[in-house]
Amino acid sequence: MCGRPSHAVYVATRAGLPIVSIVVPFWCYLLGLVYALSSLQFLLWKLPFSFAVKLLSQLATDHDEGESDEESWADADVVGELPALLGKPGGGVAKPTKQKPDTSRPRHIVLVLDASGSMRQQDVEADAETRRELGSQCASLTRPWDGAGSHTQPIVSIVVPFWLEAAELCAAKFAREHAKARPQDFFSAVAFHETATAVSKKLLAGDFAETFALGDRAANGTFYLQGLQEAADVLAEYADLPGELVMLSDGRPADTKAALNFFQAPLTFLARKQKPQLRVVDFELPEQGIFGKKHVIRYRAARTHFSFDGTAFQQKKFAAGPVVRRQLPYMRGGMRLVYSFQDDCVSKDGTWMVAKSSRYLDAALNSRVAVEAKSSALASYFASLFNSRLQNSGAATAKPATLFFVPCYLYEVENAVPDVPTCFAAERYLPGVFLKYNSNNGYVADAQLPHNDLVQAFLHFSFEEPFEALQAGELRYRALGKKT
């Protein structure tokens, strides 16, 4: 991968499902279609496009170009320094500081827009900011639609725009906002339905924002593969530039399997090439959370706690101390093994915790990552705001239940210990039965479950707050009296 440009993929969808925000980093190749996709990231969300523009602009401009592309993508999960407001309900969201223009190496951003027939639908009211900014563009955005009659009024008078119009406006505004921070970057655009066409190629961000238009394209089915292949060709055509791909769609592809294969094939190839080694382990029952002299590993590890203040994360480090872990895991997931664990500095009453470490032996898969810990910090922030808003609303006659997210810590082993990863995450063990209220693929539990109204209200709250793109997509709860 050395010497080749880095590429990233962002996927923005508007599906009629509970909203999710998932970021999954990989290293992959696209079999000659895209050169060295050294970091593949998915981002799914459903949100007003005025906020989408701000989010996309942040995603596309916050890379540290002082480092190599490979280093900057590898460090994407390292937390930044911020003042902490966690635990101060109602503290509000801090305003982001103004970024200085980045004059480093140009990048190539390819926008892939869904132009299928389903994008003729309407369901989102244009906000005041959008209507205000559309004032000078209304004439160019008034056009008939294939098979759906026509509208003759300027779009500024249409309170509920078509999805394709919203996507087109979002793309133009995104480029315009992006140009303020990185005017040296280039933009291209691909429109797709059953076929795909490059409607614009390698224009400077400012020029793209002024000239971009999709035309009359909302027709036919939604085939992601066509758009992805065309975008890959555009990226390959300008292979000297690090590339980023942003997809805007209603999230209902007709070729899900084919589109997934487009990504999975190179990932499978890379996995076979690297041959990651799985840990060979036996398992024990979870009830064997006993930390005596036998079947345990004792060592020293430093602990890091993360907090979130509405803008970014902050970390608090604790000195290394003695911890103990069972030798055998009692459960495994797709990527991690779960062990009984104990840290007296966290569970002072002698209760045990759970430690989660990679199933793989490869150093790259055991590096310092903080995804789990940061996710918990983010959830705790929103829960504190939600609890405060609920308690102050006066709507409930009795004291409402309280949402609580178990803190998750990052541990780093002080000295190398056999059979112990250098880095792992740990949190308190909660006994009992867990209930899944919703998931990140559209599942919503029966309305009769305890605290269902509270859980679903929190889900919507996390979407309506200023960071709606970070909505809690999968919620699993255990009832603890009036604390959930």
C-alpha positions in Angstrom: 0.0 0.0 0.0 3.0 2.3 0.4 3.1 5.1 -2.2 -0.5 4.7 -3.2 -3.2 7.2 -2.4 -5.7 6.5 0.4 -9.4 6.3 -0.2 -12.5 6.3 2.0 -16.1 5.7 1.4 -19.0 7.3 3.3 -22.5 6.0 2.6 -25.4 8.3 3.6 -28.8 6.6 3.4 -32.4 7.6 4.1 -34.1 4.3 4.9 -37.5 4.0 6.6 -35.9 2.2 9.5 -34.6 3.1 13.0 -31.6 5.3 12.4 -28.1 4.2 12.9 -24.6 5.6 12.9 -22.0 3.0 12.3 -18.4 3.6 11.5 -16.5 0.5 10.5 -12.8 0.8 9.5 -11.2 -1.8 7.1 -8.1 -2.1 4.9 -8.9 -3.4 1.5 -8.4 -3.4 -2.3 -11.1 -3.2 -4.9 -9.5 -5.6 -7.3 -8.0 -3.0 -9.6 -11.2 -0.8 -9.6 -10.0 1.5 -6.8 -6.3 1.8 -6.0 -5.4 0.9 -2.4 -8.6 1.5 -0.5 -6.5 1.7 2.7 -9.4 2.7 4.8 -13.0 1.8 4.1 -15.5 3.6 6.3 -19.3 3.3 6.3 -21.5 6.0 7.7 -25.3 5.6 7.6 -27.6 8.2 8.8 -31.0 9.9 8.2 -31.1 13.6 8.9 -32.1 17.0 7.4 -29.6 17.7 4.7 -28.5 21.1 6.2 -27.0 19.1 9.0 -25.7 16.5 6.6 -23.7 19.1 4.9 -22.1 20.1 8.2 -21.3 16.5 9.1 -20.0 15.6 5.6 -17.8 18.8 5.6 -16.3 17.8 9.0 -15.7 14.2 7.8 -14.0 15.3 4.7 -11.8 18.1 6.1 -10.6 16.9 9.5 -7.8 14.7 8.3 -4.3 15.6 9.6 -2.4 16.0 6.4 0.8 16.6 8.3 1.0 12.8 8.5 1.0 10.3 5.8 -2.5 9.2 4.5 -1.9 5.7 6.0 -1.0 7.1 9.4 -3.9 9.6 9.5 -6.5 6.9 8.7 -5.0 4.5 11.1 -5.2 7.1 13.9 -8.8 8.1 13.2 -10.1 6.7 16.5 -7.6 8.5 18.7 -9.4 10.9 20.9 -8.8 14.6 20.9 -8.4 16.9 24.0 -11.5 18.8 25.1 -13.0 20.3 28.3 -15.4 17.7 29.7 -19.1 18.5 30.3 -20.2 14.9 30.8 -22.4 14.5 33.9 -23.7 18.1 33.6 -27.3 17.6 32.3 -28.6 20.4 30.3 -25.1 21.7 29.7 -25.9 22.1 26.0 -23.7 21.5 23.1 -20.5 23.5 22.7 -19.9 25.4 19.5 -17.1 24.0 17.4 -14.1 26.2 17.0 -13.5 27.7 13.6 -11.0 25.7 11.6 -8.2 27.3 9.7 -8.1 26.6 5.9 -6.1 23.4 5.2 -3.6 24.0 2.4 -2.2 20.5 2.3 -2.3 17.9 -0.5 -5.5 18.0 -2.6 -8.0 15.2 -2.3 -10.6 13.9 -4.8 -14.2 13.6 -3.5 -16.7 11.6 -5.6 -20.4 12.2 -4.8 -22.6 9.2 -5.8 -26.2 10.2 -5.9 -29.2 7.9 -6.1 -31.3 9.0 -9.1 -33.8 6.2 -9.0 -37.6 6.5 -9.2 -38.0 6.2 -5.4 -36.1 9.5 -5.0 -39.2 11.3 -6.4 -40.8 10.8 -2.9 -41.4 13.7 -0.5 -41.4 13.5 3.3 -38.9 16.1 4.6 -39.8 19.7 5.2 -37.1 22.1 4.1 -35.8 24.1 7.0 -35.6 27.9 7.2 -31.9 27.9 6.5 -32.3 25.8 3.4 -35.1 27.9 2.1 -33.1 31.1 2.7 -30.1 29.7 0.9 -32.1 28.6 -2.1 -33.3 32.1 -2.9 -30.8 32.7 -5.7 -31.0 29.1 -7.1 -34.8 28.7 -7.4 -35.0 29.2 -11.2 -32.4 26.6 -12.0 -34.0 24.0 -9.7 -37.5 24.2 -11.2 -38.0 21.3 -13.7 -40.5 18.6 -14.7 -40.2 15.0 -13.5 -40.5 11.9 -15.7 -43.8 10.2 -15.3 -44.9 12.3 -12.4 -46.3 15.4 -14.0 -44.5 18.7 -13.3 -44.3 21.4 -10.8 -44.1 25.0 -12.0 -43.5 26.9 -8.8 -39.9 27.7 -7.7 -38.6 25.2 -5.2 -38.3 27.8 -2.5 -42.1 27.8 -2.4 -42.2 24.0 -2.1 -42.2 23.2 1.6 -41.6 19.5 1.1 -39.0 19.0 -1.7 -38.4 15.7 -3.5 -35.7 13.5 -2.2 -33.6 13.9 -5.3 -33.8 17.7 -5.1 -32.8 17.5 -1.4 -29.8 15.3 -2.4 -28.8 17.6 -5.2 -29.0 20.7 -2.9 -27.1 18.8 -0.2 -24.3 18.0 -2.7 -23.9 21.5 -3.9 -24.0 23.0 -0.4 -21.6 20.4 0.8 -19.1 21.4 -1.9 -19.6 25.1 -1.1 -19.0 24.6 2.6 -16.1 22.3 1.9 -14.4 24.8 -0.3 -14.2 27.2 2.6 -11.9 24.8 4.5 -10.2 23.1 1.6 -10.5 25.0 -1.7 -7.7 22.9 -3.2 -9.9 19.7 -3.3 -11.6 18.4 -6.4 -15.1 17.1 -6.7 -16.7 14.6 -9.1 -20.3 13.4 -9.2 -22.0 10.1 -10.4 -25.8 9.7 -10.8 -27.1 6.1 -10.8 -30.3 4.0 -11.1 -30.2 1.0 -13.3 -27.2 2.5 -15.1 -24.7 5.1 -13.9 -23.2 8.2 -15.4 -20.5 10.6 -14.4 -22.2 13.9 -14.5 -19.2 16.0 -13.4 -15.5 15.2 -13.2 -12.6 16.7 -11.2 -13.8 20.3 -10.6 -12.4 22.4 -7.8 -14.9 22.5 -4.9 -16.0 26.1 -5.5 -16.5 25.5 -9.3 -18.4 22.3 -8.6 -20.8 24.0 -6.1 -21.6 26.7 -8.7 -22.2 24.4 -11.7 -23.5 21.1 -10.3 -26.9 19.9 -11.6 -28.3 16.4 -12.0 -31.0 17.2 -14.5 -34.1 15.0 -14.9 -33.0 11.6 -13.7 -35.4 10.3 -11.1 -36.4 7.0 -12.8 -36.0 3.2 -12.7 -34.6 1.0 -9.9 -31.9 1.4 -7.3 -28.7 -0.5 -8.2 -25.8 0.4 -5.9 -23.4 -1.7 -7.9 -23.7 0.5 -11.0 -23.0 3.7 -9.0 -20.1 2.1 -7.1 -18.4 0.8 -10.2 -18.7 4.1 -12.0 -17.3 5.9 -9.0 -14.4 3.4 -8.7 -13.6 4.1 -12.4 -13.6 7.9 -11.7 -11.3 7.4 -8.7 -9.0 5.2 -10.8 -8.9 7.8 -13.6 -7.3 10.3 -11.2 -5.3 7.7 -9.1 -2.6 10.3 -8.1 -5.2 11.9 -5.8 -6.3 10.4 -2.4 -10.0 9.8 -2.9 -13.2 9.9 -0.8 -16.6 8.6 -1.9 -19.8 10.0 -0.5 -23.1 8.2 -1.4 -26.5 9.8 -1.0 -29.4 7.4 -1.3 -32.8 6.5 0.2 -31.1 3.3 1.3 -33.3 0.7 -0.5 -31.0 -1.0 -3.0 -32.4 -3.6 -5.5 -29.0 -5.4 -5.6 -28.0 -5.7 -2.0 -26.1 -9.0 -2.5 -24.2 -7.7 -5.6 -23.2 -4.5 -3.9 -22.0 -6.3 -0.8 -20.0 -8.7 -3.0 -18.3 -5.6 -4.5 -16.8 -4.9 -1.1 -16.5 -8.4 0.3 -14.5 -9.8 -2.6 -11.4 -7.6 -2.1 -11.8 -8.0 1.7 -11.8 -11.8 1.3 -8.8 -11.5 -1.0 -6.9 -9.4 1.5 -7.8 -11.7 4.4 -6.5 -14.7 2.6 -3.4 -12.8 1.7 -2.7 -11.7 5.3 -4.0 -14.9 6.9 -4.9 -13.5 10.3 -4.4 -16.0 13.0 -7.2 -16.8 15.4 -6.6 -17.5 19.0 -7.2 -21.1 19.8 -9.1 -21.2 23.1 -11.3 -23.3 25.2 -14.4 -21.8 27.0 -15.7 -21.9 30.5 -19.1 -21.2 32.1 -19.7 -17.6 33.0 -20.6 -18.6 36.6 -16.9 -19.4 37.1 -16.1 -15.8 37.9 -13.8 -16.8 40.7 -10.5 -15.1 41.2 -8.4 -17.3 43.4 -5.0 -18.9 42.8 -6.0 -21.2 40.0 -7.0 -20.5 36.4 -6.4 -16.8 36.5 -3.8 -14.4 35.1 -2.6 -11.5 37.3 -0.8 -8.5 35.8 -0.7 -4.7 35.8 -2.6 -2.5 33.4 -3.3 1.2 33.0 -6.9 2.3 32.6 -8.4 5.1 30.4 -11.9 6.6 30.7 -13.5 8.6 28.0 -16.1 11.4 28.2 -18.0 13.4 25.6 -19.1 17.0 25.9 -21.3 17.3 22.8 -18.4 18.2 20.4 -15.7 15.6 20.9 -14.1 13.2 23.3 -11.7 13.6 26.2 -9.7 11.0 28.0 -8.7 10.6 31.6 -5.8 8.2 32.3 -5.2 6.3 35.5 -1.9 4.8 36.6 -1.3 1.1 36.1 -2.6 -1.1 38.9 -3.1 -4.8 39.6 -5.9 -6.5 37.7 -6.9 -10.2 37.3 -8.5 -12.1 34.5 -9.7 -15.6 34.1 -7.5 -17.7 31.7 -10.5 -18.9 29.6 -13.2 -16.8 28.0 -16.8 -17.7 28.5 -18.2 -16.1 25.4 -17.2 -14.8 22.0 -18.6 -12.4 19.4 -17.7 -11.9 15.7 -14.5 -10.1 16.6 -13.8 -10.5 20.3 -13.5 -12.9 23.2 -15.2 -12.2 26.6 -13.5 -13.0 29.9 -14.3 -12.6 33.5 -12.2 -9.8 34.8 -11.6 -7.8 38.0 -10.1 -4.4 38.8 -10.5 -3.4 42.5 -10.1 0.3 41.5 -13.4 0.1 39.6 -15.4 -2.6 41.3 -14.4 -1.9 44.9 -17.1 -4.2 46.3 -15.4 -7.3 44.8 -17.8 -7.7 42.0 -16.4 -8.7 38.7 -16.2 -7.1 35.3 -16.0 -8.4 31.7 -12.9 -7.9 29.5 -13.2 -8.0 25.7 -10.2 -8.6 23.6 -9.6 -9.5 19.9 -10.1 -13.1 18.7 -7.0 -12.6 16.5 -3.3 -12.7 17.2 -2.2 -10.2 14.6 -0.7 -7.0 16.1 -2.8 -4.8 13.8 -6.0 -6.2 15.3 -4.7 -5.7 18.8 -3.7 -2.1 18.5 -5.0 0.7 20.7 -8.6 1.2 19.7 -11.3 2.9 21.8 -14.5 2.3 19.8 -16.4 0.6 22.7 -15.3 3.1 25.3 -16.1 6.1 23.2 -19.5 4.7 22.2 -20.4 4.3 25.9 -19.2 7.9 26.6 -21.4 9.2 23.8 -24.4 7.3 25.0 -23.9 8.5 28.6 -23.8 12.1 27.4 -27.1 11.8 25.6 -28.6 9.9 28.5 -27.7 12.7 30.9 -29.4 15.3 28.6 -32.4 13.0 28.2 -32.8 12.3 31.9 -32.6 16.0 32.7 -35.1 17.0 30.0 -37.5 14.3 31.1 -37.3 15.2 34.8 -37.8 18.9 34.1 -40.7 18.4 31.7 -43.3 17.9 34.4 -45.2 15.5 32.1 -44.9 12.5 34.4 -47.0 12.3 37.6 -44.4 10.0 39.2 -40.7 10.1 39.2 -39.6 8.7 35.8 -37.2 5.9 35.3 -33.6 6.9 34.6 -31.4 5.8 31.7 -27.9 4.7 32.6 -25.1 3.4 30.4 -22.4 1.2 31.9 -19.0 2.9 31.6 -16.5 1.1 29.4 -12.8 1.5 30.0 -9.7 1.0 27.8 -6.9 -1.0 29.4 -3.3 -1.2 28.3 -1.0 -3.8 29.8 2.1 -2.4 31.5 4.5 -5.2 30.4 4.0 -8.0 27.9 2.1 -10.9 29.4 1.8 -14.3 27.7 -1.7 -14.9 26.3 -2.9 -11.4 27.2 -3.4 -8.8 24.5 -1.6 -5.5 25.0 -5.0 -3.6 24.7 -8.6 -4.5 25.6 -11.8 -3.0 26.8 -13.6 -3.8 30.1 -16.8 -2.9 31.8 -18.9 -3.9 34.8 -20.6 -7.3 34.6 -24.4 -7.0 34.8 -26.2 -10.2 35.7 -29.8 -10.9 34.6 -31.8 -11.1 31.4 -31.2 -8.5 28.7 -33.9 -7.2 26.4 -33.2 -5.9 22.9 -35.6 -3.0 22.1 -34.3 -2.2 18.6 -31.4 -2.9 16.4 -29.3 -1.2 13.7 -31.0 -3.2 10.9 -34.6 -2.1 11.5 -35.8 -4.4 14.4 -38.2 -2.8 16.9 -39.4 -4.9 19.9 -43.0 -5.4 21.0 -44.5 -2.3 22.6 -45.5 -4.3 25.7 -41.9 -4.6 26.9 -41.1 -2.8 30.2 -40.0 0.8 29.7 -40.6 0.5 26.0 -41.9 4.1 25.8 -38.8 5.4 27.6 -36.4 3.5 25.3 -38.1 4.6 22.1 -38.3 8.2 23.3 -34.6 8.1 24.0 -33.9 6.8 20.5 -35.9 9.7 19.0 -34.2 12.1 21.4 -30.8 11.1 20.3 -31.8 11.8 16.7 -33.4 15.2 17.4 -30.5 16.6 19.3 -27.8 18.5 17.3 -25.8 15.3 16.8 -28.7 13.4 15.2 -26.2 11.6 12.9 -24.9 9.8 16.0 -28.3 8.3 16.9 -28.2 5.3 19.1 -29.0 2.5 16.5 -29.1 -0.6 18.7 -30.3 -0.4 22.2 -30.3 -3.3 24.7 -31.5 -2.7 28.2 -31.7 -4.4 31.6 -34.2 -3.1 34.1 -32.6 -2.1 37.4 -35.7 -0.9 39.4 -36.3 2.7 38.3 -32.9 2.8 36.7 -32.7 1.3 33.2 
